[in-house]
Amino acid sequence: MKAFLSAVVVMVVITATAPTVLDQIGFSAADAGSGSSVRLD
């Protein structure tokens, strides 16, 4: 039970902090999904 609760807490922390961290390092989903190298069929 402790392992399950620890896993849930870790997932919540990662989910909550990921957008902030990715924004600080310059990753943008809008940039990754648009541009001249993206092919739309």
N, C-alpha and C positions, 0 to 999 in steps of 0.2 A: 504494500500500500504506500509506503514511503517513496518507493521508486516511481510509482505512478504520479503521486502528487508533485514530486520533484520535476518530473518530465512536463507536467502541465504548467508549473510555474516557469520553467525555462522557456516553453513555447510562448507563454503570455509575454514574458520579458522580451524575447526576440521579436515578436510581432509588434510590440509597442515601440521598440527602439529602432527597428529597421528603417522606417521612412526617414527619421531624423538623421541617422548615420549615412544613409545613401544620399540624402540631399547634401550633406556636408562634404562628401567626397566628390560630388558633381555628377552623380548618376541621375538621369532623368528618363522615365519611361517614354515621355513625349519625344525626346531626342532619339531614343533607340527605335521608336516605331515610325519615324518619319525621316525624310531626307532622300537624297538621290540614290542611295544604295538599297532602298526598300522597294520591292516589286509588288504591286497590287494587281492581281489577276481577277 
